[in-house]
Amino acid sequence: MRLKLDRHAALSVTGWLAAGLLFFPIAWMLLTSVKTEIEAVATTPSLIFTPTLENYVAVQERADYLKFALNSVVVSFGSTLLALALAVPAAYGMAFFPTKRTRGTLLWMLSTKMMPPVGALVPVTLVFRDLGLIDTLAGLVVVYALINLPIVVWMLYTFFREIPREILEAGRMDGATPLDELRFLLLPLALPGMASTGLLAVILTWNEAFWSLNLTAAHAGPLTAFIASFSAPEGLFWAKLSAASTMAVAPILVFGWLSQRQLVRGLTFGAVK
């Protein structure tokens, strides 16, 4: 009994330490954002200081935060909906009508995530230039949907595989077409898994910076471009950069905290099994 309690205490302490290490950068960023620039770059960091909101005021005066935030919302949720629309029929076909190449196709799709994004930068930029999608929200929606598509297909495929085939067979006996099966049977049963997948896709899109910095300029930039705009040739203003970063990550942190139960369920039951 005592051994079990000691083990439980050790696991609890380990969990708190891991949580502290993960939260430390966010806490330090928040502290830096309410310091003056002199205090932010001091050689010996100070934990006792007079907080100030002047950095947040300066950030808002320099750039329209709400515009960048709205772009992030549109791109994140738009690309997620597009990815789900493309992934649902693909995952449905591979889960319920598999072939000998299904597993290889899934592995190939996942392997595309291992390619460095810079390897596709030139062809994507040229295609987007010819189509007039540079610095547009539609262009970012398409790019992020395709980036997240392998993960979305994998997770939905796993969720669909957990649904008993007998339910679909009963629907076929009642005259349901494949479209009816997908619409009236499969999607309602897989709704929790789709919600988890969508939440993960939104978070991944919100935090992605490479494509937003290379495919946008003044009009369609999301919050990742908002943060990058505070790096200047004369150097980095750490306090203002921390304030901009805090304003950028705060919405997705709150969103992730409110949906953590559904997200954890998707990661543990959808992506791992």
N, C-alpha and C positions, 0 to 999 in steps of 0.2 A: 504493500500500500504506500509506504513512504517512498519507495523507488518510483512508483507511478506519479506521485506528487512532485518529486524532484524533476522527473522528466517533463511533466507539464509546466513547471516553473521555468525550466531551461528553454523549452519551446516558446513560452510567452516572452521571456527576455530576448531571445533571438529575434522573434517577430517584431518587438518594439524597436530593437536596434536597427533592423532592416528598414522599418518604416521611418525611423529618424534619419537614416542615411539618404533615403529617397526624398524625404521632405526638406532636408537641409538646403539644397539649392534654391527651392522655392521660397523658403523663409529668408534666406540671405538676399535674394533678389528683392523681396518685399522690403526688408530693412534698408537696402541700398537706395530704393526708390524714394524713401522719405528723408534721405540725407542731402546735404549740400554737395556740390561737386568736389569741394576740397576734402570733406569728410569721406566721400566715396573712394577717393584715390589715395587716402592716407596710408602710409607704409604700415602703421600699426592700427588695425581696424578697431573702431570703438563701438561698444555695445550701449554705452550711455551717451545720449545726444538728444537734442531738441528736434523732434520730428517736424518736417515741413512738407507742404503739398505743392510747393512752387514748381517741382518737376512735372507734376501732372498738369498743372496750368500751362506750363511751357510746351508740353507735348501737344495738348489740344490746340494751342494757338498756332503751332507750326504745321499740323496736319489735321485733316478732318477724320477723327477717329471713327465716328458713326458710319461714314462712307466705307471705310475699310472693313469695319465689322459687318456691315450689310453685305458687302461682297463675299466675305468669308461664309456667312450664313447661306447665301444663294448658291455658292459653289459647293459647299459641303453637302447640303441637303439635295441639291440638284444632281450632283454626280452620284450620290448614294442611290437616289431613285432610278437613275439611268442604269447603274450597275445592277441593281436588283431586277429591273425589267429585262436585262440581257441574261442575267445569271439564272433566274427561275426556270425558264424553259430548258436551258442547258443542263442544269442540275437535275431537273425532272427526267430528262431523256437518259442521262447517264445513270441515274439511281434506279429507274424502273425498266429501262430497256438497254441494259449494258451489253457491250460487245467485248471481244477479246482485246480491243484497243482502248477500252475505257480507262483502265488504270494508267496506261502509258500516256494518254491524253491529259489526265489530271496531273501527272508528274511533270509533263512538259509545260503545262500552264503555270505550275508553281515554280518551275525552274526559271521562268522569265523574270521573276522577282529578284533573282540573283544577279541579273545584269546591271552594271552601273548605269544610272540614268544618263550620265554624260555621253554614253555610247550611242544613245538615240537622239541626242539634242539636235544635231545638225539636220538630219532628215525630217524630224518633227517640225523644226523651225521653218524649213523650206516649204513643207506642205502647208503649214499654217499661214505662211506669208502668201502663198498662191491662193489660198482659200479666204484670205482676209480675216483670219481668226486671231491674229496677234493682238494682244491687249484687249481681249473680249472675254466676257464671262462665259459665253458659250464654248469658247476654246478651252478654258480651264475645266469646265464641266466635263467635256469629252475626255480630256487627258486624265483627269483624276478618276473618272469612271473606269477607264481602261487600265489604269494602274492598280486599282483595287479589285478589278474583275476576277483575277485568279483566286484571291483569298475569299471573295464572296461566293464564288462557285464551289470552292472546297467546303466551306462551312454549310452552305445550303445542301450540298450533296450529302454531307454527313447527317444533317437533320432529316432529309427525305428518306435516307436509308433506315432510320429508326422507326418510320411509320409502317405499321403492318401492311403487307401486300393484300391481306384478306379484305381490308376496307375498300381498296380500289377494285378488287375482283367482284365484290358485292355490288359496287356501283356499275360495273360493266354488265353484270347480270340484269340490272334494272334498266339497261339501255343507255348508260352514260357514255358519251364520247370522250376521247382523250382530253379535249378542251374542258368538258364538264368535270372530269376527274380533277383536273388541275385547279379549276375555278371554285368548285363547290366542296371538294373533299380535301385535296392536298393543302391548299393555301390556308384554310381555317385551322387545320391541324398543325401546320408548320408555322403559324403566326408568331409564337414566342421565339422560335429560332430565327425567323426573318427579322424580328425586332432586334435581337441581339446582334445579328450580322450587320444590320443597318447602323446601330450605335457604334460598332467598331469602325465601320467605314467612314462615318462622320468624323470620328476622332482622328483617324489616320489622315483624312483629307485636311482637316483643320490645321494639323501640325506640319504638313508637307511644305517645304520651302523652295526646293530646287526649281521646280517648274514654274512656280509663281514668280520667282525672281528673274527667270529667263524669258518668259512669255508674256509678261505684263509690264506696263509702264505707269501711266498716270491715271487711267480710267478703271481698269479691272483688277487692280492689285488688292489682294486680301490682307489680313493682319500680319502675315509673315513678311510681306513687302513693307508694311507699316513699320515693323521693327527695323528692317534693314535700312530704312530711310534715315535712321538716326546715326549711321556711321558716316563720318565726314572726312575729307582729305586731311583736315587739321588734327584728326584723332577721334577717339571715342569719348563721349561724355557719359560716363558710367551711370550716374544718377538718373539722367534723362532716359538713357537706354533701358535701365531697369524699370523705370516707370512705364515706358512704352511696352516692355515685355510683360509686365504685370497686367496692364490693360488688355493685352492680346490673349494671355492664357487664362485670365479670370473667367470668361464665359464658358470655355470648354471644361475648366475644372469644376465649376458649379454644375454644368450639364452632366459630367461624368459622375459626380458625387450623387446627384439625384437618381441616376440610372445605373448605379453600380451593381445592384442585385441582378438586374437583367443582363448587364454586360458580363459579369462573372459567370452567370449561367451559360451564356453563349461561348465564352472562352473555354470553360471546363467541359461542357457537354457537346459543343459544336466543333471546336477547333482541335481538340485533343483526342477525342474518341476515334 
